[in-house]
C-alpha cells in the first residue's frame, strides 16, 4: 500500500507537461529566429542595413512572404513554411503551458441517466461539483459554457486567406491562444440494493493531448458521490500540473495519485482547521497508509498530536521521520554530532531544496518537542493513578490505549538512546561504578551512555533526580538539532532554485495576476525565528533545566556546563545564564538585524516565548521588590511582542493561534497567569470575557475533559433526535430496523469506552463520532457536530465536577449489563434475524413507534445526566431509561407478521 506506482502511460494527463513546455517553447524560439533571419534576407532589396531600420526590414520581408513580390518563389515557399512551423511550435507550447498551470476547467452540466426515477437536482449537484473543485485551490473552474478548442493545428488554418492579411492575421492570432485546458463531464447513475447506490461516471477531457479518461465513483448519497468525483478529478490533474509540484504532492509528480490519499489529506486539513483533532488524527493516519514516507504529512500529523497533549506520540512520529531526507538513520546521527565540516556530497539541501526541504519543518517540530522538556517529562513519566482505568473488581487495569502507549515508549527510548547518547556522556560517567573498564575506550563510553539513557527512559522506578537529568539531555539534544537545522536551512535558502522562486514572488508583487500558485518550497518557519530559537530560546531553556539539577554526586561529580558535552551548539558563545535574563535583549536584537525581508509574525512570537520562559525564574512565592520589577518587565516585553505578532499575522493565524496561545503553548504557561496577558487576549480577541476577570488557563488535559463532556452531550442529543425522526416513519422494513439497531449498539459501546477512558484516548472519541455519524448520515453535514475542541467553555468548566460526573456515569453503565440498551439492541438484532428467516418483511408502525420512543428516552435521560450536576432524581431517571428498553418477543404461531414488544 505504501509503494508508489510507476509513471502514467497513455492518459490525457501525460506527465511530460514540463518537458513539453520547455521543448516546444525552445522550438518556437528557434523557429521565430529562423523566420526573422529569412525575413531579413527577403526584405533586403528595399532597406539598407541600419540599426534603426531593423523592424521595417523584417516587416517588409514578412509582407513579401504573403504577397510574393520582389522575392523568388522558392524563398517565398520557404518563408511561408517557416512561419507555419513557428506558429505550430508556439501553438503546442501555449497548449502545454495552459495544461501545466493549469488553465480554466469547464465543468459541464451533469446528465441524469436514472430512468423511471424522480428527477434529480442536477443543477444543484453540478454547482456542488464546481464548488468542490474551486475549494481545492488547484485552479478556477469556469462556470459558463465554453466552446471546445480545435482538435488539430490544421483547423486553425482552415479559413486563412493570404490575400486578406488584415483580417486573417488577427483571427489566426486569437486562435493560437487556447482558451480551455480541461473539461469535466458526468453522468448520474443509480443501482439497487447496494450500500452505495448513487454513482457518477465522470469524464476528464484534456485538450492539451486530445485525450480523455473516465471512471465511475459511488457514494451513499449524491453529495458523497459528487465529493468523490471531485477528488478523482483533482487526483488526475495534480501529478501533471504546477500545483502538484508543491508539498505534499511533489513526490507523486508524474505518478498515479490515489484519490483516497488526496481525500484523506484534504479532510484531515479541514478537520484540523475546525479544531476537530480527533477526527483529523484518524484521517491523517489514513493518508499515511497510502503515503507513509511523506514527511510533510507526518509533520502535520505530529502537530495535531501535540495539540491534543500527546507529546510522546508526536515525538515518536518526528523521530521516525528524521531520516526521510535521503540518508539512513546512522548517517543522520553522525551528521548531527560530527565536529568536522561535512563533505560537499552531503549538501543535499543546497542541491535539492525542493526534494528534501519538507523535512526541515519536521526537524524544527522535533527540536521544539525536545526543547519543551518540562512538558515532555510530564508526558513521559505519567502519574501512577493515570496509567490504568478502573476495572470490574475495582482494581486498576491497563487499557488497550495504555498498552499501545507503553509499546510506543519502549520503542522510542531505544531510538532516543541511539541518537542522543552523546548528550548523556557526563551523566553516565558520573553514575558508573569506579573501575568500569568501558570508560577507557570510545566504544565503551558510548555503550555506557546508551545504557544509562535507556534505563532512565524507562517509565518505572525512576527517581526525580534522574528525571531532571533526562530533561537536561533532551534540552541538549534540542540545542544540537537546532544548530544543525540552522546550517541546513541556510544551504536550502542559498540554493539557486530558491532564488528563482524569490524572483517569481517579487514579480507577482509588481504585477499580480488574478490567481496564482506559489511553486516554491513551503517554509514553516522564518530564518529570523530559527536563529532566535537556536541562539536564545534553546540556551535559555537549557539553563532553566540546569538550574533544577540535583547536587553533584559523591566525589566523581559531573560538570553540567554546556562546553563539557560533545555538541557544538555552544561553540560560538550561545550559552545564557539563568540568573541574568537581561542578557536576552542583545541576542534578540542581533537576530532581528539579520532579516532580509519584512518581519513575520513568527519573529515576534518566538521573542514573546523567550521572555515568557524567562519569567519562570521568579516564582510568585519567592519574589522580592527587585524580582517583582524584573518579572513585570519580562511580562510587558512578552505581551508587547505578542501584540506585534498579531498585527503582522495573516488572517488565518489570528483564528488558529488563539487556542494555541490561550491554552496549548508550553512557553506561555507563566505568562497566562499575569493580568497583562488577559488584557491582551481581550483586546486581540473581543468577547473573551469581562475586563476585570482573570481568564482561566487550565492545562490541556482539563480542556479535553470538558470537551469530552460536551461531545457526549451533543452525541446524545443527535441520537435522540435521530430516533424521534424514525418514530414517524410508520411501518419499517425489518432489515432497515436491523441496521438501526446495529448502529445503536456500536454507538453505546463507543459511548461506554469514552466515559470509562482517559482524556488522551482520542481514538475512542473518534470511534464515537464515527458511530454517531454512521447512525445519522445527516449529522456529518451538521456544522455543530462534532463540536470544536479547546474552546472557552471548556476552560470555564469545573474540572473536578466533570471527572466525578464521567466516573459516575461509567459506573452506572456497568451496572445491569443484561438489561442495558446495547444488550437489548443485540437481542433485537437476533430476533430480527429469526423474523427474516420466518418471512416477516415489516414491523408495524405502532411497534416501531414504541421502540424508537424508548431509545429516544434513553438518550434524552443520558443527555440530561451529563448536563446536570450530581442530582439523585436525574440519576434515577437515567438508570430507569437506560434499562427499560423492551425485551423483544417473536411468536410465529400467533402471527408470523408481527413482532411483539
Number of C-alpha atoms within 10 A of each C-alpha: 9 10 10 14 12 10 13 18 12 11 15 20 29 24 22 13 24 17 11 18 21 14 16 23 20 15 19 21 15 14 21 19 14 16 24 21 14 21 23 22 16 27 23 16 13 12 14 11 11 8 7 8 11 15 12 14 24 22 16 20 30 23 16 21 27 17 14 17 13 15 16 12 12 10 17 23 14 14 24 17 14 19 19 16 17 22 19 20 22 23 22 25 24 19 26 27 24 23 29 26 18 22 21 19 25 24 23 19 19 22 17 17 14 16 9 6 9 7 10 14 11 14 12 12 19 20 16 16 25 22 16 18 22 16 10 13 12 20 22 18 18 17 16 10 10 15 9 14 17 14 12 9 15 10 12 19 14 9 11 15 13 13 10 10 15 10 12 15 14 11 15 17 12 11 17 20 16 21 18 22 24 25 20 23 18 24 16 22 19 17 12 8 6 11 11 17 16 22 25 25 18 22 18 24 22 22 24 25 19 14 14 17 15 15 13 17 20 24 19 14 14 21 15 15 24 26 20 23 28 24 24 23 19 21 20 22 27 26 26 27 26 23 23 23 22 19 21 15 17 19 19 21 20 22 20 20 25 17 19 16 19 19 21 21 22 18 16 28 21 12 18 25 15 16 21 21 25 25 22 27 25 17 23 24 19 18 24 20 15 20 21 16 15 20 28 20 24 24 24 22 27 26 23 22 23 19 21 23 20 21 23 24 20 24 24 19 21 25 19 13 22 20 18 17 17 13 14 12 18 12 11 17 16 12 16 20 20 14 11 7 7 10 7 9 8 13 15 18 23 23 18 15 25 22 17 18 24 23 24 26 20 25 23 22 21 25 27 19 22 27 28 21 24 21 17 19 19 13 15 21 15 12 11 9 9 11 18 19 17 17 12 10 7 8 10 15 14 16 18 11 18 19 13 12 16 17 11 14 19 15 11 21 20 17 16 19 23 20 20 22 23 21 26 25 24 19 23 23 20 17 17 16 10 10 8 11 10 15 19 10 10 10 11 14 20 20 18 23 26 24 17 21 26 19 16 19 23 16 16 11 8 13 9 11 13 17 20 20 21 22 25 28 25 27 30 28 28 28 28 24 23 26 23 19 22 19 12 20 20 14 17 24 18 15 16 14 17 17 13 12 15 14 11 14 16 12 12 13 10 8 9 11 9 5 8 13 12 14 16 19 20 16 12 13 15 16 23 24 23 22 22 22 28 25 24 25 28 30 25 25 26 28 21 22 22 20 16 13 17 12 9 12 11 9 7 12 14 18 13 17 11 20 14 12 17 18 21 17 25 18 10 8 9 15 19 21 16 20 12 10 18 14 13 19 12 10 15 23 11 13 19 18 10 11 15 9 9 7 16 21 22 22 26 25 22 24 27 26 23 26 29 25 23 27 23 17 19 15 12 12 6 9 14 11 8 9 15 15 12 19 23 15 15 22 24 19 16 27 26 18 21 25 20 18 23 19 14 18 16 12 10 9 13 16 12 14 14 16 17 14 18 23 22 22 16 17 24 23 21 17 25 22 14 17 15 17 23 25 20 15 21 15 13 16 13 10 10 14 16 12 13 9 10 16 23 17 18 18 15 21 15 21 25 24 24 25 23 23 22 21 21 23 19 18 25 24 18 25 24 23 15 19 23 18 14 18 21 13 11 14 15 18 15 20 17 11 19 19 13 19 22 16 19 23 20 19 25 21 17 22 24 17 18 25 23 22 22 22 22 18 19 23 17 23 23 21 21 25 24 20 22 28 22 17 22 18 14 12 20 15 11 12 10 10 17 27 18 19 24 26 18 17 12 22 23 14 18 12 18 10 13 19 17 13 20 21 16 16 19 19 15 15 21 13 12 12 13 11 16 21 26 22 17 22 26 16 15 21 21 13 17 23 14 14 23 14 10 12 11 19 17 19 22 17 15 13 18 22 20 15 19 23 18 21 24 25 21 25 25 21 23 25 23 17 25 22 15 11 14 14 9 10 9 18 21 12 16 25 20 15 21 24 21 17 24 17 14 17 14 18 12 15 7 8 11 14 18 18 21 14 13
